[in-house]
């Protein structure tokens, strides 16, 4: 389950959604070795990245999925931490996103589009 600004978007997500936990290093990943060749890692923080991946969506579902994401460059994200099985809330910025049309289909209201999986990166501030 993932909530953006308190809105549950889980109904749109597929099992390809990924939750990553990574270390931020003082030397931006270019840590140094000391005189005896031992690597010195200067971790200054740990951050979260959630790569949201959806199931195929209709045009209307895409608008609904992005409704909270496009309101502001930052958002509050609630998710189930897979390492602790506890709810966690983080402040994030929106990263890269992609949408690709898959096929068109006719409805009584006219031609509609169905989209392949939408991807959206959410990265902790």
PALOFI-351621 format. One record per atom (N, C-alpha, C): residue number from 1; residue in one letter; atom name; x, y, z. Coordinates in nm, 2 decimals. Layout:
N
+------+--------+-------+--------+--------+--------+
: mido : midren : kolpa :     px :     py :     pz :
+------+--------+-------+--------+--------+--------+
:  NUM :      A :    CA :      X :      Y :      Z :
...
+------+--------+-------+--------+--------+--------+
This chain:
125
+------+--------+-------+--------+--------+--------+
: mido : midren : kolpa :     px :     py :     pz :
+------+--------+-------+--------+--------+--------+
:    1 :      X :     N :   0.09 :  -0.12 :   0.00 :
:    1 :      X :    CA :   0.00 :   0.00 :   0.00 :
:    1 :      X :     C :   0.09 :   0.12 :   0.00 :
:    2 :      X :     N :   0.06 :   0.22 :  -0.09 :
:    2 :      X :    CA :   0.13 :   0.35 :  -0.10 :
:    2 :      X :     C :   0.03 :   0.46 :  -0.10 :
:    3 :      X :     N :   0.05 :   0.56 :  -0.02 :
:    3 :      X :    CA :  -0.04 :   0.68 :  -0.01 :
:    3 :      X :     C :   0.05 :   0.80 :  -0.05 :
:    4 :      X :     N :  -0.01 :   0.88 :  -0.13 :
:    4 :      X :    CA :   0.06 :   1.01 :  -0.17 :
:    4 :      X :     C :  -0.03 :   1.12 :  -0.12 :
:    5 :      X :     N :   0.02 :   1.20 :  -0.02 :
:    5 :      X :    CA :  -0.05 :   1.31 :   0.04 :
:    5 :      X :     C :  -0.18 :   1.26 :   0.10 :
:    6 :      X :     N :  -0.18 :   1.13 :   0.16 :
:    6 :      X :    CA :  -0.29 :   1.07 :   0.22 :
:    6 :      X :     C :  -0.39 :   1.00 :   0.13 :
:    7 :      X :     N :  -0.36 :   1.00 :   0.00 :
:    7 :      X :    CA :  -0.45 :   0.94 :  -0.10 :
:    7 :      X :     C :  -0.39 :   0.80 :  -0.14 :
:    8 :      X :     N :  -0.47 :   0.70 :  -0.12 :
:    8 :      X :    CA :  -0.42 :   0.56 :  -0.15 :
:    8 :      X :     C :  -0.42 :   0.54 :  -0.30 :
:    9 :      X :     N :  -0.31 :   0.51 :  -0.36 :
:    9 :      X :    CA :  -0.30 :   0.49 :  -0.50 :
:    9 :      X :     C :  -0.27 :   0.34 :  -0.53 :
:   10 :      X :     N :  -0.28 :   0.25 :  -0.43 :
:   10 :      X :    CA :  -0.25 :   0.11 :  -0.44 :
:   10 :      X :     C :  -0.33 :   0.04 :  -0.55 :
:   11 :      X :     N :  -0.45 :   0.08 :  -0.58 :
:   11 :      X :    CA :  -0.53 :   0.01 :  -0.67 :
:   11 :      X :     C :  -0.47 :   0.02 :  -0.82 :
:   12 :      X :     N :  -0.38 :   0.12 :  -0.84 :
:   12 :      X :    CA :  -0.32 :   0.14 :  -0.97 :
:   12 :      X :     C :  -0.19 :   0.06 :  -0.98 :
:   13 :      X :     N :  -0.13 :   0.02 :  -0.87 :
:   13 :      X :    CA :   0.00 :  -0.03 :  -0.88 :
:   13 :      X :     C :   0.01 :  -0.18 :  -0.91 :
:   14 :      X :     N :   0.12 :  -0.22 :  -0.98 :
:   14 :      X :    CA :   0.15 :  -0.36 :  -1.01 :
:   14 :      X :     C :   0.25 :  -0.41 :  -0.91 :
:   15 :      X :     N :   0.28 :  -0.54 :  -0.92 :
:   15 :      X :    CA :   0.39 :  -0.60 :  -0.84 :
:   15 :      X :     C :   0.53 :  -0.56 :  -0.89 :
:   16 :      X :     N :   0.54 :  -0.48 :  -0.99 :
:   16 :      X :    CA :   0.67 :  -0.43 :  -1.04 :
:   16 :      X :     C :   0.71 :  -0.30 :  -0.96 :
:   17 :      X :     N :   0.63 :  -0.25 :  -0.87 :
:   17 :      X :    CA :   0.67 :  -0.14 :  -0.79 :
:   17 :      X :     C :   0.78 :  -0.18 :  -0.70 :
:   18 :      X :     N :   0.89 :  -0.09 :  -0.69 :
:   18 :      X :    CA :   1.01 :  -0.12 :  -0.62 :
:   18 :      X :     C :   1.03 :  -0.02 :  -0.51 :
:   19 :      X :     N :   1.07 :  -0.07 :  -0.39 :
:   19 :      X :    CA :   1.11 :   0.02 :  -0.28 :
:   19 :      X :     C :   1.26 :   0.00 :  -0.26 :
:   20 :      X :     N :   1.33 :   0.10 :  -0.27 :
:   20 :      X :    CA :   1.48 :   0.10 :  -0.25 :
:   20 :      X :     C :   1.52 :   0.18 :  -0.13 :
:   21 :      X :     N :   1.62 :   0.13 :  -0.07 :
:   21 :      X :    CA :   1.68 :   0.20 :   0.05 :
:   21 :      X :     C :   1.83 :   0.21 :   0.02 :
:   22 :      X :     N :   1.88 :   0.33 :   0.02 :
:   22 :      X :    CA :   2.02 :   0.35 :  -0.02 :
:   22 :      X :     C :   2.09 :   0.45 :   0.07 :
:   23 :      X :     N :   2.23 :   0.43 :   0.07 :
:   23 :      X :    CA :   2.31 :   0.52 :   0.16 :
:   23 :      X :     C :   2.36 :   0.64 :   0.07 :
:   24 :      X :     N :   2.36 :   0.76 :   0.14 :
:   24 :      X :    CA :   2.42 :   0.87 :   0.08 :
:   24 :      X :     C :   2.56 :   0.89 :   0.14 :
:   25 :      X :     N :   2.66 :   0.90 :   0.05 :
:   25 :      X :    CA :   2.79 :   0.90 :   0.10 :
:   25 :      X :     C :   2.85 :   1.05 :   0.09 :
:   26 :      X :     N :   2.93 :   1.08 :   0.19 :
:   26 :      X :    CA :   2.99 :   1.21 :   0.20 :
:   26 :      X :     C :   3.06 :   1.25 :   0.07 :
:   27 :      X :     N :   3.12 :   1.15 :   0.00 :
:   27 :      X :    CA :   3.20 :   1.18 :  -0.12 :
:   27 :      X :     C :   3.13 :   1.14 :  -0.24 :
:   28 :      X :     N :   3.00 :   1.15 :  -0.24 :
:   28 :      X :    CA :   2.91 :   1.12 :  -0.36 :
:   28 :      X :     C :   2.95 :   0.99 :  -0.43 :
:   29 :      X :     N :   2.97 :   0.89 :  -0.35 :
:   29 :      X :    CA :   3.00 :   0.76 :  -0.41 :
:   29 :      X :     C :   3.14 :   0.74 :  -0.45 :
:   30 :      X :     N :   3.23 :   0.84 :  -0.43 :
:   30 :      X :    CA :   3.37 :   0.83 :  -0.47 :
:   30 :      X :     C :   3.45 :   0.82 :  -0.34 :
:   31 :      X :     N :   3.41 :   0.72 :  -0.26 :
:   31 :      X :    CA :   3.48 :   0.71 :  -0.13 :
:   31 :      X :     C :   3.63 :   0.67 :  -0.15 :
:   32 :      X :     N :   3.71 :   0.70 :  -0.06 :
:   32 :      X :    CA :   3.85 :   0.68 :  -0.07 :
:   32 :      X :     C :   3.90 :   0.56 :   0.00 :
:   33 :      X :     N :   4.03 :   0.53 :  -0.02 :
:   33 :      X :    CA :   4.09 :   0.42 :   0.05 :
:   33 :      X :     C :   4.20 :   0.49 :   0.14 :
:   34 :      X :     N :   4.23 :   0.43 :   0.25 :
:   34 :      X :    CA :   4.34 :   0.48 :   0.33 :
:   34 :      X :     C :   4.47 :   0.42 :   0.29 :
:   35 :      X :     N :   4.58 :   0.45 :   0.36 :
:   35 :      X :    CA :   4.71 :   0.41 :   0.32 :
:   35 :      X :     C :   4.73 :   0.26 :   0.30 :
:   36 :      X :     N :   4.65 :   0.18 :   0.38 :
:   36 :      X :    CA :   4.67 :   0.03 :   0.36 :
:   36 :      X :     C :   4.57 :  -0.03 :   0.26 :
:   37 :      X :     N :   4.50 :   0.06 :   0.19 :
:   37 :      X :    CA :   4.41 :   0.01 :   0.09 :
:   37 :      X :     C :   4.27 :  -0.02 :   0.13 :
:   38 :      X :     N :   4.24 :   0.00 :   0.26 :
:   38 :      X :    CA :   4.10 :  -0.02 :   0.31 :
:   38 :      X :     C :   4.01 :   0.09 :   0.27 :
:   39 :      X :     N :   3.90 :   0.05 :   0.21 :
:   39 :      X :    CA :   3.80 :   0.15 :   0.17 :
:   39 :      X :     C :   3.74 :   0.22 :   0.29 :
:   40 :      X :     N :   3.73 :   0.35 :   0.28 :
:   40 :      X :    CA :   3.67 :   0.43 :   0.39 :
:   40 :      X :     C :   3.53 :   0.48 :   0.33 :
:   41 :      X :     N :   3.42 :   0.44 :   0.39 :
:   41 :      X :    CA :   3.29 :   0.47 :   0.35 :
:   41 :      X :     C :   3.23 :   0.57 :   0.45 :
:   42 :      X :     N :   3.20 :   0.69 :   0.40 :
:   42 :      X :    CA :   3.15 :   0.80 :   0.49 :
:   42 :      X :     C :   3.00 :   0.82 :   0.46 :
:   43 :      X :     N :   2.92 :   0.73 :   0.52 :
:   43 :      X :    CA :   2.77 :   0.74 :   0.50 :
:   43 :      X :     C :   2.72 :   0.85 :   0.59 :
:   44 :      X :     N :   2.65 :   0.95 :   0.53 :
:   44 :      X :    CA :   2.60 :   1.06 :   0.60 :
:   44 :      X :     C :   2.44 :   1.05 :   0.62 :
:   45 :      X :     N :   2.38 :   0.97 :   0.54 :
:   45 :      X :    CA :   2.23 :   0.95 :   0.55 :
:   45 :      X :     C :   2.19 :   0.83 :   0.47 :
:   46 :      X :     N :   2.07 :   0.79 :   0.50 :
:   46 :      X :    CA :   2.00 :   0.68 :   0.43 :
:   46 :      X :     C :   1.87 :   0.73 :   0.38 :
:   47 :      X :     N :   1.85 :   0.71 :   0.25 :
:   47 :      X :    CA :   1.73 :   0.76 :   0.18 :
:   47 :      X :     C :   1.65 :   0.65 :   0.12 :
:   48 :      X :     N :   1.52 :   0.69 :   0.09 :
:   48 :      X :    CA :   1.43 :   0.60 :   0.02 :
:   48 :      X :     C :   1.40 :   0.64 :  -0.12 :
:   49 :      X :     N :   1.38 :   0.54 :  -0.21 :
:   49 :      X :    CA :   1.33 :   0.57 :  -0.34 :
:   49 :      X :     C :   1.23 :   0.47 :  -0.37 :
:   50 :      X :     N :   1.11 :   0.51 :  -0.42 :
:   50 :      X :    CA :   1.00 :   0.42 :  -0.45 :
:   50 :      X :     C :   0.98 :   0.44 :  -0.60 :
:   51 :      X :     N :   0.99 :   0.33 :  -0.68 :
:   51 :      X :    CA :   0.96 :   0.34 :  -0.82 :
:   51 :      X :     C :   0.82 :   0.28 :  -0.84 :
:   52 :      X :     N :   0.73 :   0.37 :  -0.86 :
:   52 :      X :    CA :   0.59 :   0.32 :  -0.87 :
:   52 :      X :     C :   0.57 :   0.27 :  -1.02 :
:   53 :      X :     N :   0.52 :   0.15 :  -1.03 :
:   53 :      X :    CA :   0.48 :   0.09 :  -1.16 :
:   53 :      X :     C :   0.34 :   0.05 :  -1.15 :
:   54 :      X :     N :   0.26 :   0.09 :  -1.25 :
:   54 :      X :    CA :   0.12 :   0.06 :  -1.25 :
:   54 :      X :     C :   0.09 :  -0.06 :  -1.34 :
:   55 :      X :     N :  -0.03 :  -0.11 :  -1.32 :
:   55 :      X :    CA :  -0.09 :  -0.20 :  -1.42 :
:   55 :      X :     C :  -0.13 :  -0.12 :  -1.54 :
:   56 :      X :     N :  -0.18 :  -0.18 :  -1.65 :
:   56 :      X :    CA :  -0.22 :  -0.10 :  -1.76 :
:   56 :      X :     C :  -0.34 :  -0.01 :  -1.72 :
:   57 :      X :     N :  -0.34 :   0.12 :  -1.76 :
:   57 :      X :    CA :  -0.44 :   0.22 :  -1.71 :
:   57 :      X :     C :  -0.51 :   0.28 :  -1.83 :
:   58 :      X :     N :  -0.64 :   0.32 :  -1.80 :
:   58 :      X :    CA :  -0.71 :   0.39 :  -1.90 :
:   58 :      X :     C :  -0.67 :   0.54 :  -1.89 :
:   59 :      X :     N :  -0.72 :   0.62 :  -1.98 :
:   59 :      X :    CA :  -0.69 :   0.76 :  -1.98 :
:   59 :      X :     C :  -0.74 :   0.83 :  -1.85 :
:   60 :      X :     N :  -0.86 :   0.80 :  -1.81 :
:   60 :      X :    CA :  -0.91 :   0.85 :  -1.68 :
:   60 :      X :     C :  -0.83 :   0.81 :  -1.56 :
:   61 :      X :     N :  -0.79 :   0.68 :  -1.56 :
:   61 :      X :    CA :  -0.71 :   0.63 :  -1.45 :
:   61 :      X :     C :  -0.57 :   0.70 :  -1.44 :
:   62 :      X :     N :  -0.51 :   0.73 :  -1.55 :
:   62 :      X :    CA :  -0.38 :   0.80 :  -1.55 :
:   62 :      X :     C :  -0.40 :   0.94 :  -1.49 :
:   63 :      X :     N :  -0.50 :   1.01 :  -1.53 :
:   63 :      X :    CA :  -0.53 :   1.14 :  -1.47 :
:   63 :      X :     C :  -0.54 :   1.13 :  -1.32 :
:   64 :      X :     N :  -0.62 :   1.03 :  -1.27 :
:   64 :      X :    CA :  -0.64 :   1.01 :  -1.13 :
:   64 :      X :     C :  -0.51 :   0.97 :  -1.06 :
:   65 :      X :     N :  -0.43 :   0.88 :  -1.12 :
:   65 :      X :    CA :  -0.30 :   0.84 :  -1.07 :
:   65 :      X :     C :  -0.21 :   0.96 :  -1.04 :
:   66 :      X :     N :  -0.20 :   1.05 :  -1.14 :
:   66 :      X :    CA :  -0.11 :   1.16 :  -1.13 :
:   66 :      X :     C :  -0.17 :   1.28 :  -1.06 :
:   67 :      X :     N :  -0.29 :   1.28 :  -1.01 :
:   67 :      X :    CA :  -0.35 :   1.39 :  -0.95 :
:   67 :      X :     C :  -0.27 :   1.45 :  -0.83 :
:   68 :      X :     N :  -0.23 :   1.37 :  -0.74 :
:   68 :      X :    CA :  -0.15 :   1.41 :  -0.63 :
:   68 :      X :     C :  -0.01 :   1.45 :  -0.67 :
:   69 :      X :     N :   0.05 :   1.37 :  -0.76 :
:   69 :      X :    CA :   0.19 :   1.39 :  -0.80 :
:   69 :      X :     C :   0.22 :   1.52 :  -0.86 :
:   70 :      X :     N :   0.12 :   1.57 :  -0.94 :
:   70 :      X :    CA :   0.14 :   1.70 :  -1.02 :
:   70 :      X :     C :   0.10 :   1.82 :  -0.94 :
:   71 :      X :     N :   0.05 :   1.81 :  -0.82 :
:   71 :      X :    CA :   0.00 :   1.93 :  -0.74 :
:   71 :      X :     C :   0.12 :   2.01 :  -0.70 :
:   72 :      X :     N :   0.23 :   1.95 :  -0.66 :
:   72 :      X :    CA :   0.35 :   2.02 :  -0.61 :
:   72 :      X :     C :   0.47 :   1.94 :  -0.63 :
:   73 :      X :     N :   0.59 :   2.00 :  -0.64 :
:   73 :      X :    CA :   0.71 :   1.93 :  -0.66 :
:   73 :      X :     C :   0.75 :   1.83 :  -0.55 :
:   74 :      X :     N :   0.69 :   1.86 :  -0.43 :
:   74 :      X :    CA :   0.72 :   1.77 :  -0.32 :
:   74 :      X :     C :   0.59 :   1.71 :  -0.26 :
:   75 :      X :     N :   0.59 :   1.59 :  -0.20 :
:   75 :      X :    CA :   0.47 :   1.53 :  -0.15 :
:   75 :      X :     C :   0.51 :   1.44 :  -0.03 :
:   76 :      X :     N :   0.41 :   1.41 :   0.05 :
:   76 :      X :    CA :   0.42 :   1.32 :   0.16 :
:   76 :      X :     C :   0.38 :   1.18 :   0.12 :
:   77 :      X :     N :   0.47 :   1.08 :   0.15 :
:   77 :      X :    CA :   0.44 :   0.95 :   0.10 :
:   77 :      X :     C :   0.44 :   0.85 :   0.22 :
:   78 :      X :     N :   0.33 :   0.78 :   0.23 :
:   78 :      X :    CA :   0.32 :   0.67 :   0.34 :
:   78 :      X :     C :   0.33 :   0.54 :   0.27 :
:   79 :      X :     N :   0.41 :   0.45 :   0.32 :
:   79 :      X :    CA :   0.43 :   0.32 :   0.26 :
:   79 :      X :     C :   0.46 :   0.22 :   0.37 :
:   80 :      X :     N :   0.44 :   0.09 :   0.34 :
:   80 :      X :    CA :   0.48 :  -0.02 :   0.44 :
:   80 :      X :     C :   0.62 :  -0.05 :   0.42 :
:   81 :      X :     N :   0.70 :  -0.02 :   0.52 :
:   81 :      X :    CA :   0.85 :  -0.05 :   0.51 :
:   81 :      X :     C :   0.87 :  -0.20 :   0.50 :
:   82 :      X :     N :   0.93 :  -0.25 :   0.40 :
:   82 :      X :    CA :   0.94 :  -0.40 :   0.38 :
:   82 :      X :     C :   1.04 :  -0.46 :   0.48 :
:   83 :      X :     N :   1.13 :  -0.38 :   0.54 :
:   83 :      X :    CA :   1.23 :  -0.43 :   0.63 :
:   83 :      X :     C :   1.18 :  -0.44 :   0.77 :
:   84 :      X :     N :   1.09 :  -0.35 :   0.81 :
:   84 :      X :    CA :   1.03 :  -0.35 :   0.95 :
:   84 :      X :     C :   0.89 :  -0.39 :   0.96 :
:   85 :      X :     N :   0.82 :  -0.39 :   0.84 :
:   85 :      X :    CA :   0.67 :  -0.42 :   0.84 :
:   85 :      X :     C :   0.59 :  -0.31 :   0.91 :
:   86 :      X :     N :   0.65 :  -0.19 :   0.92 :
:   86 :      X :    CA :   0.58 :  -0.08 :   0.99 :
:   86 :      X :     C :   0.55 :   0.03 :   0.89 :
:   87 :      X :     N :   0.45 :   0.11 :   0.91 :
:   87 :      X :    CA :   0.42 :   0.22 :   0.83 :
:   87 :      X :     C :   0.52 :   0.33 :   0.84 :
:   88 :      X :     N :   0.56 :   0.39 :   0.73 :
:   88 :      X :    CA :   0.66 :   0.49 :   0.74 :
:   88 :      X :     C :   0.61 :   0.61 :   0.65 :
:   89 :      X :     N :   0.64 :   0.73 :   0.70 :
:   89 :      X :    CA :   0.60 :   0.85 :   0.62 :
:   89 :      X :     C :   0.73 :   0.93 :   0.59 :
:   90 :      X :     N :   0.75 :   0.96 :   0.46 :
:   90 :      X :    CA :   0.86 :   1.04 :   0.42 :
:   90 :      X :     C :   0.82 :   1.15 :   0.33 :
:   91 :      X :     N :   0.90 :   1.26 :   0.33 :
:   91 :      X :    CA :   0.88 :   1.37 :   0.24 :
:   91 :      X :     C :   0.97 :   1.34 :   0.11 :
:   92 :      X :     N :   0.91 :   1.36 :   0.00 :
:   92 :      X :    CA :   0.97 :   1.32 :  -0.13 :
:   92 :      X :     C :   0.96 :   1.43 :  -0.23 :
:   93 :      X :     N :   1.04 :   1.41 :  -0.34 :
:   93 :      X :    CA :   1.02 :   1.49 :  -0.46 :
:   93 :      X :     C :   0.99 :   1.39 :  -0.57 :
:   94 :      X :     N :   0.92 :   1.44 :  -0.67 :
:   94 :      X :    CA :   0.89 :   1.35 :  -0.78 :
:   94 :      X :     C :   1.01 :   1.34 :  -0.88 :
:   95 :      X :     N :   1.04 :   1.22 :  -0.92 :
:   95 :      X :    CA :   1.15 :   1.20 :  -1.01 :
:   95 :      X :     C :   1.09 :   1.18 :  -1.15 :
:   96 :      X :     N :   1.17 :   1.10 :  -1.23 :
:   96 :      X :    CA :   1.13 :   1.08 :  -1.37 :
:   96 :      X :     C :   1.00 :   1.00 :  -1.38 :
:   97 :      X :     N :   0.93 :   1.02 :  -1.49 :
:   97 :      X :    CA :   0.81 :   0.94 :  -1.51 :
:   97 :      X :     C :   0.79 :   0.91 :  -1.66 :
:   98 :      X :     N :   0.72 :   0.81 :  -1.69 :
:   98 :      X :    CA :   0.70 :   0.78 :  -1.83 :
:   98 :      X :     C :   0.56 :   0.71 :  -1.85 :
:   99 :      X :     N :   0.50 :   0.74 :  -1.96 :
:   99 :      X :    CA :   0.37 :   0.69 :  -2.00 :
:   99 :      X :     C :   0.38 :   0.65 :  -2.15 :
:  100 :      X :     N :   0.33 :   0.53 :  -2.18 :
:  100 :      X :    CA :   0.33 :   0.49 :  -2.32 :
:  100 :      X :     C :   0.19 :   0.43 :  -2.36 :
:  101 :      X :     N :   0.13 :   0.49 :  -2.47 :
:  101 :      X :    CA :   0.00 :   0.43 :  -2.51 :
:  101 :      X :     C :   0.02 :   0.29 :  -2.56 :
:  102 :      X :     N :  -0.08 :   0.21 :  -2.54 :
:  102 :      X :    CA :  -0.07 :   0.07 :  -2.58 :
:  102 :      X :     C :  -0.16 :   0.04 :  -2.70 :
:  103 :      X :     N :  -0.29 :   0.07 :  -2.68 :
:  103 :      X :    CA :  -0.39 :   0.05 :  -2.79 :
:  103 :      X :     C :  -0.51 :   0.14 :  -2.77 :
:  104 :      X :     N :  -0.58 :   0.16 :  -2.88 :
:  104 :      X :    CA :  -0.71 :   0.23 :  -2.87 :
:  104 :      X :     C :  -0.82 :   0.13 :  -2.87 :
:  105 :      X :     N :  -0.93 :   0.17 :  -2.81 :
:  105 :      X :    CA :  -1.05 :   0.09 :  -2.82 :
:  105 :      X :     C :  -1.18 :   0.18 :  -2.82 :
:  106 :      X :     N :  -1.28 :   0.13 :  -2.88 :
:  106 :      X :    CA :  -1.41 :   0.21 :  -2.89 :
:  106 :      X :     C :  -1.50 :   0.18 :  -2.77 :
:  107 :      X :     N :  -1.56 :   0.29 :  -2.73 :
:  107 :      X :    CA :  -1.66 :   0.28 :  -2.62 :
:  107 :      X :     C :  -1.78 :   0.36 :  -2.67 :
:  108 :      X :     N :  -1.89 :   0.34 :  -2.60 :
:  108 :      X :    CA :  -2.01 :   0.43 :  -2.64 :
:  108 :      X :     C :  -1.98 :   0.58 :  -2.64 :
:  109 :      X :     N :  -1.88 :   0.62 :  -2.56 :
:  109 :      X :    CA :  -1.84 :   0.76 :  -2.55 :
:  109 :      X :     C :  -1.74 :   0.80 :  -2.65 :
:  110 :      X :     N :  -1.69 :   0.71 :  -2.73 :
:  110 :      X :    CA :  -1.59 :   0.74 :  -2.83 :
:  110 :      X :     C :  -1.46 :   0.66 :  -2.82 :
:  111 :      X :     N :  -1.36 :   0.69 :  -2.89 :
:  111 :      X :    CA :  -1.23 :   0.62 :  -2.89 :
:  111 :      X :     C :  -1.16 :   0.66 :  -2.76 :
:  112 :      X :     N :  -1.11 :   0.55 :  -2.69 :
:  112 :      X :    CA :  -1.03 :   0.57 :  -2.57 :
:  112 :      X :     C :  -0.89 :   0.50 :  -2.58 :
:  113 :      X :     N :  -0.80 :   0.54 :  -2.50 :
:  113 :      X :    CA :  -0.67 :   0.48 :  -2.50 :
:  113 :      X :     C :  -0.65 :   0.40 :  -2.38 :
:  114 :      X :     N :  -0.58 :   0.28 :  -2.39 :
:  114 :      X :    CA :  -0.53 :   0.20 :  -2.28 :
:  114 :      X :     C :  -0.38 :   0.22 :  -2.28 :
:  115 :      X :     N :  -0.32 :   0.24 :  -2.17 :
:  115 :      X :    CA :  -0.18 :   0.27 :  -2.16 :
:  115 :      X :     C :  -0.10 :   0.15 :  -2.09 :
:  116 :      X :     N :   0.02 :   0.12 :  -2.14 :
:  116 :      X :    CA :   0.11 :   0.03 :  -2.07 :
:  116 :      X :     C :   0.14 :   0.08 :  -1.93 :
:  117 :      X :     N :   0.21 :   0.00 :  -1.86 :
:  117 :      X :    CA :   0.25 :   0.04 :  -1.72 :
:  117 :      X :     C :   0.31 :   0.18 :  -1.72 :
:  118 :      X :     N :   0.26 :   0.26 :  -1.63 :
:  118 :      X :    CA :   0.32 :   0.40 :  -1.61 :
:  118 :      X :     C :   0.42 :   0.38 :  -1.50 :
:  119 :      X :     N :   0.53 :   0.45 :  -1.51 :
:  119 :      X :    CA :   0.64 :   0.45 :  -1.41 :
:  119 :      X :     C :   0.66 :   0.59 :  -1.36 :
:  120 :      X :     N :   0.68 :   0.60 :  -1.23 :
:  120 :      X :    CA :   0.70 :   0.73 :  -1.16 :
:  120 :      X :     C :   0.80 :   0.71 :  -1.04 :
:  121 :      X :     N :   0.91 :   0.78 :  -1.04 :
:  121 :      X :    CA :   1.00 :   0.77 :  -0.93 :
:  121 :      X :     C :   0.97 :   0.87 :  -0.82 :
:  122 :      X :     N :   0.97 :   0.83 :  -0.70 :
:  122 :      X :    CA :   0.94 :   0.91 :  -0.58 :
:  122 :      X :     C :   1.07 :   0.90 :  -0.49 :
:  123 :      X :     N :   1.14 :   1.01 :  -0.47 :
:  123 :      X :    CA :   1.27 :   1.00 :  -0.40 :
:  123 :      X :     C :   1.26 :   1.09 :  -0.28 :
:  124 :      X :     N :   1.31 :   1.03 :  -0.17 :
:  124 :      X :    CA :   1.31 :   1.11 :  -0.04 :
:  124 :      X :     C :   1.40 :   1.23 :  -0.05 :
:  125 :      X :     N :   1.35 :   1.34 :   0.01 :
:  125 :      X :    CA :   1.43 :   1.47 :   0.02 :
:  125 :      X :     C :   1.55 :   1.45 :   0.11 :
+------+--------+-------+--------+--------+--------+
